[in-house]
Amino acid sequence: MGRSDHMPVCERRAGDEEAITTLAARQHGVVARTQLLAAGVSEDVVDRRVKANRLRRIHRGVYLVGPFRVPRAHEMAAVLACGGGALVSHASAAALLELHGERDPSEPVAVSAQQGDPLTAVARTIYDLASVVGQRELERAVANAVSRSAVHVTELRALLQRYPRGKGAGRLRALIDADALPALTRSEAEKRFLALIRKAGLPAPAVNVSVARYVVDFFWRAERFIVEVDGFAFHSSAHRFEADRRRDAELAAAGMRVMRVTWRQLANEPLALVVRLAQALAR
């Protein structure tokens, strides 16, 4: 005989409610039908709650508990829908770890079949990200993670040694090579640039935000004005030069003005740089 044969209706309902809310609390408000059945909640109870919209279907057999979507609910639902061993990965994981802009809610969540926590480790996330983003975005993600001590370069090297032939492995390997380490000073450049405009009394820009499908360094929204800081690894190559000009052209077509600042200008010509910035913002 099952639990329903021994318990009064009120107790069964209380037990069902506790099982559902406890599970949802551990999983960003999301539960799977198989999990509910394993916890002792009957199929009839699940079906009634779905019909009453108390369990809102996100994927087949995956539900949001209650009326409000909580942070990471969409990602957790994707993991549950894909089954055991599934992890949020690639750009989706990078967005959650604040390594690469924000995830577009209209885009599907990237999920990989691996073993571990529902969110891939930072090193593995960067490794996966190398296969799906541009060089500038990869540089920014690595710089961000290293500057926050979220990952160490030795962890990335170990991962590359273990998986040397991944789609983005070559680019990531070149980026963290000893000769390319200046790419990891982007956070220092950002700090110096922001300190410079504060000292000059210029309005503060948004930093590392998405504009017309790109993540830009600095953005004055009202003026539709962008500043990109060059002088990092890869930016001196012919391929990088062409890619940056293509990027600038697309931003200009979207109605933005783009100004490029080199590390040398930032370090050695701060006053002249401030004058150019003030004139650009005034226009």
Secondary structure by P-SEA (a helix, b strand, c coil): ccccccccaaaaaaaaaaaaaaaaaaccccccaaaaaaacccaaaaaaaaaaccbbbccccbbbcccccccaaaaaaaaaaacccccccaaaaaaaacccccccccccbbbbbccccccccaaaaaaaaaacccaaaaaaaaaaaaaaccccaaaaaaaaaacccccaaaaaaaaaccccccccaaaaaaaaaaaaaaaaccbbbbccccccccccccccccccbbbbbccccccccaaaaaaaaaaaaaaaaabbbbbbbccccccccaaaaaaaaaaaaac
